[in-house]
Amino acid sequence: MTTRERTYARANNQRAAQFTELWVIGSPEDLAVMFEAANRTGRLVFVSAPIPMGGDDTRFRRYVRLRSH
């Protein structure tokens, strides 16, 4: 591996480590409280539109990206 390739790999790993991406499931009220707290701390980067779980389940699923630092 050349020096350039090592530098590129290191930079990509650092960029990937800056964010945590996850799916969260819960009631709209619970998710709103969670997102408000993440927003106040400055960690909230992105929240997807709510996706119903389906059937009789009243919970929603949302994709969230948070800053790690």
Contacts in CASP RR format, 6 or more apart in sequence:
PFRMAT RR
TARGET T0000
AUTHOR 0000-0000-0000
METHOD contacts of the structure
MODEL  1
MTTRERTYARANNQRAAQFTELWVIGSPEDLAVMFEAANRTGRLVFVSAP
IPMGGDDTRFRRYVRLRSH
1 9 0 8 1.000
17 68 0 8 1.000
18 67 0 8 1.000
18 68 0 8 1.000
18 69 0 8 1.000
19 45 0 8 1.000
19 65 0 8 1.000
19 66 0 8 1.000
19 67 0 8 1.000
19 68 0 8 1.000
20 65 0 8 1.000
20 66 0 8 1.000
20 67 0 8 1.000
20 68 0 8 1.000
21 63 0 8 1.000
21 64 0 8 1.000
21 65 0 8 1.000
21 66 0 8 1.000
22 63 0 8 1.000
22 64 0 8 1.000
22 66 0 8 1.000
23 61 0 8 1.000
23 62 0 8 1.000
23 63 0 8 1.000
23 64 0 8 1.000
24 31 0 8 1.000
24 34 0 8 1.000
24 61 0 8 1.000
24 62 0 8 1.000
24 64 0 8 1.000
25 53 0 8 1.000
25 59 0 8 1.000
25 60 0 8 1.000
25 61 0 8 1.000
25 62 0 8 1.000
26 59 0 8 1.000
26 60 0 8 1.000
26 61 0 8 1.000
27 58 0 8 1.000
27 59 0 8 1.000
27 60 0 8 1.000
28 50 0 8 1.000
28 60 0 8 1.000
31 50 0 8 1.000
31 60 0 8 1.000
31 62 0 8 1.000
35 44 0 8 1.000
35 47 0 8 1.000
35 64 0 8 1.000
38 44 0 8 1.000
38 64 0 8 1.000
38 66 0 8 1.000
42 67 0 8 1.000
43 66 0 8 1.000
43 67 0 8 1.000
44 64 0 8 1.000
44 66 0 8 1.000
44 67 0 8 1.000
45 65 0 8 1.000
45 66 0 8 1.000
45 67 0 8 1.000
46 63 0 8 1.000
46 64 0 8 1.000
46 65 0 8 1.000
47 62 0 8 1.000
47 63 0 8 1.000
47 64 0 8 1.000
47 65 0 8 1.000
48 62 0 8 1.000
48 63 0 8 1.000
48 64 0 8 1.000
49 62 0 8 1.000
50 60 0 8 1.000
50 61 0 8 1.000
50 62 0 8 1.000
51 60 0 8 1.000
51 61 0 8 1.000
51 62 0 8 1.000
52 60 0 8 1.000
52 61 0 8 1.000
53 59 0 8 1.000
53 60 0 8 1.000
53 61 0 8 1.000
END
